[in-house]
């Protein structure tokens, strides 16, 4: 087939396809999905989500089961947004004996109606370092939250939580404004640290929260006795709010937007790989049965009927339960059953092609069976195979999601089905955590709809019985 002929046929196909509105919509959605996969490293809110999805320590600074940030627009009482503060001002003061005092200051602009859940300091240290963490409020009051002497650090992260490590300091701060009688009903464990730190300093502050809005200075100070072998660097602060991220968090504090973006490539891989391999096998199987006929056709159709009668999902569940779940094993099992989808249609079309004059002429000229099949029959059925591939993708994605929903998926990767499984395990429906359920379910539906639109449009153009133009 010449290049000009190929270009002409492609141009003719595109002219027909562009008239199908649903096909264009599906193509646009597919292009968006591919762009998300290509630019995943740039758009992921949490860059190491693929390798740390099940690492509790990686997500420890996030709030658990927090709604998305944009829900603030629909709430009269504004909740604090989870923020990561990295812009720190470093100051050094020389002391006697060559020592120096290093101070890092980060500004946090507080404008919410509720207090943050926590304020977490992170700083990397080397050597033996005495460190003091404090917070300076907009009213000028400075509260020393925590002081500790870190020993034997080797460029290690120091994590200090205001809610845990600064609890006693916050309780001592309240004692300046509350009488002993008023505080008898409270203890340092019954009062949330941040409710006191971000509260207006006045009598009754332990019982009522009145937000003190403004800029808070978060300060980390360390004495460096031996600058050659001791240092602190790379400070940042995580202000844990009541709302977090584009799509909120689950009960393990994982960012759901990152998980859904990371799961996009696996959905496409599962769909594409399963459909391509299964359709190629099915097309070749259908052509061979039609071409050889007779006993070969009878045996192959008997095998087809047996495989086609076996329910796929129960087999997937049993295999996943018996063997260690692996994404490629699941794809292989689906291929072993999905290839039957295109066999009967291909067989009926191949039976017609087999009777064409040029096929008879090729046989008369001594052409081998392999040459006739792959040179004269397969090229005519390739267009149909493309439509069949597109229509097979949604089934593969849904089957993998179903297996993962039951907890039998590949736990080493992030898939939308696994996110739904975790939501089911965490009783997300009973807790009203809709952001944990709706987005992954919606993405599965949209992905299936995308390929269904493309497949139906291609089938309408390429399938002889459905052609309308």
C-alpha positions as CSV (number, residue, x, y, z in Angstrom):
1,X,0.0,0.0,0.0
2,X,1.6,3.3,-1.1
3,X,2.0,6.3,1.2
4,X,-0.4,8.4,-0.9
5,X,-3.1,5.7,-0.6
6,X,-2.6,5.4,3.2
7,X,-2.8,9.2,3.6
8,X,-5.9,9.3,1.4
9,X,-7.6,6.6,3.5
10,X,-6.7,8.2,6.8
11,X,-8.0,11.6,5.5
12,X,-11.2,9.9,4.4
13,X,-11.6,8.2,7.8
14,X,-10.9,11.5,9.7
15,X,-13.5,13.2,7.6
16,X,-16.1,10.7,8.6
17,X,-14.9,10.5,12.3
18,X,-15.0,14.3,12.7
19,X,-18.7,14.2,11.9
20,X,-19.3,12.1,15.0
21,X,-19.7,14.5,17.9
22,X,-19.4,11.8,20.6
23,X,-16.2,10.5,19.0
24,X,-14.7,14.0,19.1
25,X,-15.7,14.4,22.8
26,X,-14.1,11.0,23.5
27,X,-10.9,12.0,21.6
28,X,-10.7,15.2,23.6
29,X,-11.1,13.4,26.9
30,X,-8.5,10.8,25.9
31,X,-6.0,13.6,25.0
32,X,-6.5,15.2,28.4
33,X,-5.9,11.8,30.1
34,X,-2.7,11.3,28.1
35,X,-1.5,14.9,28.9
36,X,-2.1,14.2,32.6
37,X,0.1,11.1,32.4
38,X,2.8,12.9,30.5
39,X,3.0,15.8,32.8
40,X,2.3,13.8,36.0
41,X,5.7,14.7,37.6
42,X,4.9,18.4,37.2
43,X,1.3,18.4,38.4
44,X,1.4,16.0,41.3
45,X,0.9,17.8,44.5
46,X,2.9,15.1,46.3
47,X,5.8,14.2,44.0
48,X,6.6,10.8,45.6
49,X,3.1,9.5,45.9
50,X,3.8,6.4,43.7
51,X,6.5,5.0,46.0
52,X,5.0,6.3,49.3
53,X,1.2,5.8,48.9
54,X,1.1,3.3,51.9
55,X,3.9,4.9,53.9
56,X,2.2,6.4,56.9
57,X,5.2,8.6,57.8
58,X,5.1,10.3,54.4
59,X,1.6,11.7,55.1
60,X,1.9,12.3,58.8
61,X,1.6,16.1,58.6
62,X,-1.7,16.1,56.7
63,X,-5.1,16.2,58.4
64,X,-7.1,13.0,58.4
65,X,-10.4,12.9,56.5
66,X,-10.2,16.6,55.5
67,X,-12.6,18.0,52.9
68,X,-11.2,19.7,49.8
69,X,-10.1,23.4,50.1
70,X,-12.7,24.7,47.7
71,X,-15.5,23.6,50.1
72,X,-14.6,26.8,52.0
73,X,-16.5,28.7,49.4
74,X,-19.8,27.1,50.4
75,X,-19.2,27.5,54.2
76,X,-20.0,30.6,56.2
77,X,-17.4,29.7,58.8
78,X,-14.0,29.5,57.0
79,X,-11.8,26.6,57.9
80,X,-8.0,26.9,57.8
81,X,-6.3,25.5,54.7
82,X,-3.4,23.1,55.0
83,X,-0.3,25.0,54.0
84,X,3.4,24.3,53.6
85,X,5.6,27.3,54.4
86,X,9.1,27.2,53.0
87,X,10.2,30.8,52.7
88,X,12.3,31.3,55.8
89,X,14.4,34.3,56.9
90,X,17.8,33.2,58.3
91,X,19.6,35.4,60.8
92,X,23.0,34.7,62.5
93,X,24.4,36.3,65.6
94,X,28.0,35.7,66.5
95,X,28.7,34.6,70.1
96,X,31.8,34.3,72.3
97,X,34.2,31.5,71.5
98,X,33.3,31.2,67.8
99,X,29.7,30.0,68.5
100,X,26.7,31.6,66.8
101,X,23.0,31.8,67.2
102,X,21.0,30.8,64.1
103,X,17.4,31.9,63.9
104,X,14.9,31.0,61.2
105,X,11.6,32.9,60.9
106,X,8.6,31.9,58.8
107,X,5.5,34.0,58.4
108,X,2.0,32.5,58.5
109,X,-1.0,34.7,57.6
110,X,-4.0,33.5,59.5
111,X,-7.4,34.5,58.2
112,X,-9.7,31.6,59.1
113,X,-12.5,31.4,61.6
114,X,-11.3,28.2,63.1
115,X,-7.9,27.3,64.5
116,X,-5.5,25.1,62.6
117,X,-5.3,21.5,63.8
118,X,-1.5,21.7,64.2
119,X,1.6,23.6,63.4
120,X,4.6,21.3,62.6
121,X,8.2,22.5,62.4
122,X,10.7,20.6,60.3
123,X,14.4,21.4,60.2
124,X,17.5,19.4,59.2
125,X,20.3,19.3,61.8
126,X,23.9,18.1,62.0
127,X,25.8,17.5,65.3
128,X,24.7,18.3,68.8
129,X,22.2,21.2,68.7
130,X,20.1,22.9,71.4
131,X,17.0,24.1,69.6
132,X,14.1,26.3,70.7
133,X,10.8,26.7,68.8
134,X,8.4,29.5,69.5
135,X,5.5,31.4,67.9
136,X,5.0,35.2,67.9
137,X,1.4,36.2,67.8
138,X,0.0,39.3,66.0
139,X,-0.6,40.9,69.4
140,X,3.1,40.8,70.1
141,X,2.9,37.9,72.6
142,X,5.7,35.3,72.1
143,X,5.1,31.8,73.3
144,X,8.0,29.4,73.6
145,X,6.5,26.1,72.5
146,X,9.4,23.7,72.8
147,X,13.1,23.4,73.6
148,X,15.2,20.3,73.2
149,X,18.9,19.3,72.9
150,X,19.3,17.1,69.8
151,X,22.4,14.9,69.8
152,X,24.3,13.0,67.2
153,X,22.4,14.3,64.2
154,X,23.7,13.4,60.8
155,X,21.7,15.7,58.5
156,X,18.5,14.3,60.0
157,X,15.0,15.8,60.0
158,X,13.8,17.3,63.3
159,X,10.0,17.3,63.6
160,X,8.3,19.3,66.3
161,X,4.5,19.4,66.6
162,X,2.9,22.3,68.4
163,X,-0.2,20.2,69.3
164,X,2.0,17.5,70.9
165,X,5.3,19.0,71.9
166,X,3.9,22.5,72.8
167,X,0.9,21.4,74.8
168,X,2.3,22.3,78.2
169,X,3.6,25.6,77.0
170,X,0.2,26.6,75.6
171,X,-1.5,25.6,78.9
172,X,1.0,27.8,80.8
173,X,0.2,30.7,78.4
174,X,-3.6,30.4,79.2
175,X,-2.9,30.6,82.9
176,X,-2.0,34.2,82.5
177,X,-5.6,35.0,81.5
178,X,-7.6,32.3,83.3
179,X,-8.0,31.9,87.1
180,X,-7.1,28.7,88.8
181,X,-10.8,28.1,89.5
182,X,-11.7,28.4,85.8
183,X,-8.9,26.0,84.8
184,X,-9.9,23.3,87.3
185,X,-12.2,21.8,84.7
186,X,-9.4,21.7,82.1
187,X,-6.0,20.0,81.8
188,X,-3.1,20.3,79.3
189,X,-4.5,17.2,77.6
190,X,-8.1,18.4,77.2
191,X,-7.3,21.7,75.5
192,X,-6.1,21.7,71.9
193,X,-2.8,23.7,71.6
194,X,-3.7,25.6,68.5
195,X,-7.1,26.6,69.9
196,X,-5.2,28.5,72.5
197,X,-2.3,29.8,70.4
198,X,-4.6,31.3,67.7
199,X,-7.2,32.6,70.3
200,X,-7.6,36.1,71.4
201,X,-5.8,36.6,74.8
202,X,-8.5,37.4,77.3
203,X,-10.4,35.9,80.2
204,X,-12.5,33.0,79.2
205,X,-10.3,32.0,76.3
206,X,-10.2,28.4,77.5
207,X,-14.0,28.2,77.0
208,X,-14.5,30.3,73.9
209,X,-12.5,30.6,70.7
210,X,-12.3,34.0,69.2
211,X,-9.8,33.9,66.3
212,X,-6.9,36.4,66.5
213,X,-6.3,37.0,62.8
214,X,-3.1,38.4,61.4
215,X,0.5,37.3,60.7
216,X,2.1,34.8,63.0
217,X,5.9,34.5,63.1
218,X,7.0,30.9,63.5
219,X,10.5,30.9,64.9
220,X,13.2,28.1,65.2
221,X,16.3,29.1,67.0
222,X,19.5,27.0,67.6
223,X,22.9,27.6,69.2
224,X,25.7,26.4,66.9
225,X,28.7,25.9,69.2
226,X,31.0,24.4,66.6
227,X,30.1,25.8,63.1
228,X,32.5,23.4,61.4
229,X,30.6,20.3,62.5
230,X,27.2,21.7,63.5
231,X,24.4,23.3,61.5
232,X,20.7,23.6,60.9
233,X,19.2,24.1,57.5
234,X,16.2,23.6,55.2
235,X,13.4,24.7,57.6
236,X,9.8,24.4,56.7
237,X,6.5,24.5,58.5
238,X,3.3,22.6,57.8
239,X,0.2,24.3,59.1
240,X,-2.3,21.5,59.3
241,X,-5.8,22.9,58.5
242,X,-9.3,21.5,58.5
243,X,-9.4,21.4,54.7
244,X,-6.6,20.2,52.5
245,X,-5.8,19.9,48.8
246,X,-7.9,19.8,45.7
247,X,-9.8,16.7,46.6
248,X,-9.2,16.4,50.4
249,X,-7.6,13.5,52.3
250,X,-8.6,10.0,53.4
251,X,-8.5,8.7,57.0
252,X,-4.8,7.8,56.5
253,X,-4.0,11.4,55.7
254,X,-3.2,10.7,52.1
255,X,-3.8,13.4,49.5
256,X,-6.5,12.0,47.2
257,X,-5.8,14.3,44.3
258,X,-2.3,12.9,44.1
259,X,-3.6,9.3,44.3
260,X,-6.1,9.9,41.5
261,X,-3.5,11.5,39.2
262,X,-1.0,8.7,39.9
263,X,-3.7,6.1,39.1
264,X,-4.4,7.6,35.7
265,X,-1.5,5.9,34.0
266,X,-2.4,2.5,35.5
267,X,-6.0,2.8,34.2
268,X,-4.7,3.6,30.7
269,X,-2.1,0.8,30.8
270,X,-4.6,-1.8,32.0
271,X,-7.1,-0.7,29.4
272,X,-4.7,-0.4,26.4
273,X,-2.6,-3.4,27.1
274,X,-5.5,-5.7,27.8
275,X,-7.6,-4.6,24.8
276,X,-4.7,-4.5,22.3
277,X,-3.4,-8.0,23.1
278,X,-6.9,-9.6,23.4
279,X,-8.2,-8.1,20.2
280,X,-5.1,-9.1,18.2
281,X,-5.5,-12.7,19.5
282,X,-9.3,-12.6,18.8
283,X,-8.9,-11.2,15.2
284,X,-6.3,-13.8,14.3
285,X,-8.3,-16.6,15.9
286,X,-11.4,-15.6,14.0
287,X,-9.6,-15.3,10.7
288,X,-7.9,-18.8,11.1
289,X,-11.2,-20.5,12.0
290,X,-12.9,-19.0,8.9
291,X,-10.0,-19.6,6.5
292,X,-9.3,-23.3,7.3
293,X,-12.9,-24.3,8.1
294,X,-13.8,-28.0,8.5
295,X,-12.3,-29.8,11.5
296,X,-10.1,-26.9,12.5
297,X,-13.1,-24.6,12.6
298,X,-15.1,-27.1,14.7
299,X,-12.3,-27.6,17.2
300,X,-11.4,-23.9,17.5
301,X,-15.1,-22.9,17.9
302,X,-15.5,-25.5,20.6
303,X,-12.6,-24.0,22.5
304,X,-14.1,-20.5,21.9
305,X,-17.5,-21.6,23.3
306,X,-15.9,-23.0,26.4
307,X,-13.8,-19.9,27.2
308,X,-16.7,-17.6,26.3
309,X,-19.0,-19.4,28.8
310,X,-16.6,-18.9,31.8
311,X,-17.5,-15.9,33.9
312,X,-14.4,-13.6,34.1
313,X,-14.9,-11.8,37.4
314,X,-15.2,-14.9,39.6
315,X,-12.0,-16.3,38.0
316,X,-10.2,-13.1,38.6
317,X,-11.3,-13.1,42.2
318,X,-10.2,-16.7,42.8
319,X,-6.8,-16.2,41.0
320,X,-6.1,-13.0,42.9
321,X,-7.0,-14.6,46.2
322,X,-4.9,-17.7,45.6
323,X,-1.8,-16.1,44.1
324,X,-0.1,-12.8,45.1
325,X,-1.9,-10.1,43.3
326,X,0.1,-8.4,40.5
327,X,-1.1,-6.0,37.9
328,X,0.5,-7.9,35.0
329,X,-1.0,-11.1,36.2
330,X,-4.4,-9.5,36.2
331,X,-3.9,-8.2,32.7
332,X,-2.8,-11.7,31.6
333,X,-5.9,-13.3,33.1
334,X,-8.2,-10.7,31.4
335,X,-6.5,-11.3,28.1
336,X,-7.1,-15.0,28.4
337,X,-10.9,-14.3,28.5
338,X,-11.3,-11.1,26.6
339,X,-10.0,-12.4,23.3
340,X,-13.4,-14.0,22.6
341,X,-15.1,-10.7,22.2
342,X,-14.2,-10.1,18.6
343,X,-14.0,-13.7,17.3
344,X,-17.5,-14.2,16.0
345,X,-17.7,-10.9,14.1
346,X,-14.3,-11.3,12.6
347,X,-15.1,-14.9,11.7
348,X,-18.3,-13.9,9.8
349,X,-16.4,-11.1,8.0
350,X,-13.5,-13.4,7.2
351,X,-15.9,-16.0,5.7
352,X,-17.0,-13.4,3.2
353,X,-13.4,-12.3,2.4
354,X,-12.3,-15.9,1.9
355,X,-14.7,-16.3,-1.0
356,X,-13.4,-13.2,-2.9
357,X,-11.9,-13.8,-6.3
358,X,-8.4,-12.4,-5.4
359,X,-8.1,-15.0,-2.6
360,X,-8.9,-17.8,-5.0
361,X,-6.4,-16.3,-7.4
362,X,-3.7,-16.2,-4.7
363,X,-4.3,-19.9,-3.9
364,X,-4.1,-20.8,-7.6
365,X,-0.8,-19.0,-7.9
366,X,0.5,-21.1,-5.0
367,X,0.5,-18.5,-2.2
368,X,1.0,-20.0,1.2
369,X,-1.7,-19.8,3.8
370,X,0.3,-17.5,6.0
371,X,0.8,-15.0,3.2
372,X,-2.9,-15.1,2.3
373,X,-4.0,-14.5,5.9
374,X,-1.5,-11.8,6.8
375,X,-1.2,-10.1,3.3
376,X,-4.8,-10.2,2.1
377,X,-7.2,-10.8,5.0
378,X,-5.7,-9.2,8.1
379,X,-5.3,-5.7,6.4
380,X,-9.0,-5.7,5.6
381,X,-9.9,-6.5,9.2
382,X,-7.4,-4.1,10.9
383,X,-9.9,-1.1,10.9
384,X,-12.5,-3.2,12.7
385,X,-9.9,-4.3,15.2
386,X,-9.3,-0.7,16.1
387,X,-12.9,-0.1,17.0
388,X,-13.0,-3.4,18.9
389,X,-9.9,-2.3,20.9
390,X,-11.5,1.0,21.9
391,X,-14.7,-0.8,23.0
392,X,-12.7,-3.4,25.1
393,X,-10.9,-0.8,27.2
394,X,-13.8,0.2,29.6
395,X,-14.4,-3.5,30.5
396,X,-10.7,-4.0,31.4
397,X,-10.7,-0.9,33.6
398,X,-13.9,-1.9,35.3
399,X,-12.8,-5.5,36.0
400,X,-9.5,-4.3,37.5
401,X,-11.4,-1.8,39.7
402,X,-13.8,-4.5,40.8
403,X,-11.0,-6.8,41.9
404,X,-9.2,-4.0,43.7
405,X,-12.4,-2.9,45.3
406,X,-12.5,-6.3,46.9
407,X,-9.0,-5.9,48.3
408,X,-7.4,-8.3,45.8
409,X,-5.5,-5.8,43.6
410,X,-1.8,-5.1,43.3
411,X,-0.9,-3.2,46.5
412,X,2.4,-2.0,45.1
413,X,0.7,0.6,42.8
414,X,-2.0,3.2,43.2
415,X,-5.2,2.5,41.3
416,X,-8.7,4.0,41.5
417,X,-10.1,0.7,42.5
418,X,-7.8,0.5,45.5
419,X,-8.8,4.0,46.6
420,X,-12.4,2.9,46.5
421,X,-11.5,-0.2,48.5
422,X,-9.8,1.9,51.1
423,X,-12.9,4.1,51.2
424,X,-15.1,1.0,51.8
425,X,-12.8,-0.3,54.5
426,X,-12.8,3.2,56.2
427,X,-16.7,3.4,56.1
428,X,-16.5,6.5,54.0
429,X,-20.2,6.3,53.2
430,X,-21.3,6.2,56.9
431,X,-18.9,9.0,57.8
432,X,-20.1,11.2,54.9
433,X,-16.7,11.4,53.3
434,X,-18.0,11.9,49.8
435,X,-14.7,13.3,48.4
436,X,-13.2,9.8,49.1
437,X,-15.9,8.0,47.0
438,X,-17.2,10.3,44.3
439,X,-14.0,11.3,42.5
440,X,-12.5,7.8,41.9
441,X,-15.9,6.4,40.9
442,X,-16.5,9.4,38.6
443,X,-13.0,9.0,36.9
444,X,-13.7,5.3,36.3
445,X,-17.0,6.2,34.6
446,X,-15.4,9.0,32.6
447,X,-12.6,6.8,31.4
448,X,-15.0,4.1,30.3
449,X,-17.2,6.7,28.6
450,X,-14.2,8.1,26.8
451,X,-13.3,4.9,25.1
452,X,-17.0,3.9,24.6
453,X,-17.5,7.2,22.6
454,X,-14.5,6.6,20.5
455,X,-15.3,2.9,20.0
456,X,-18.9,3.4,19.0
457,X,-17.9,6.2,16.5
458,X,-15.2,4.0,14.9
459,X,-17.5,1.0,14.8
460,X,-20.2,3.1,13.1
461,X,-17.8,4.2,10.4
462,X,-15.8,1.0,9.9
463,X,-18.2,-1.8,10.6
464,X,-19.9,-2.7,7.2
465,X,-23.4,-3.4,8.8
466,X,-23.4,-0.1,10.7
467,X,-22.1,2.2,8.0
468,X,-24.5,5.0,7.3
469,X,-22.5,7.1,4.9
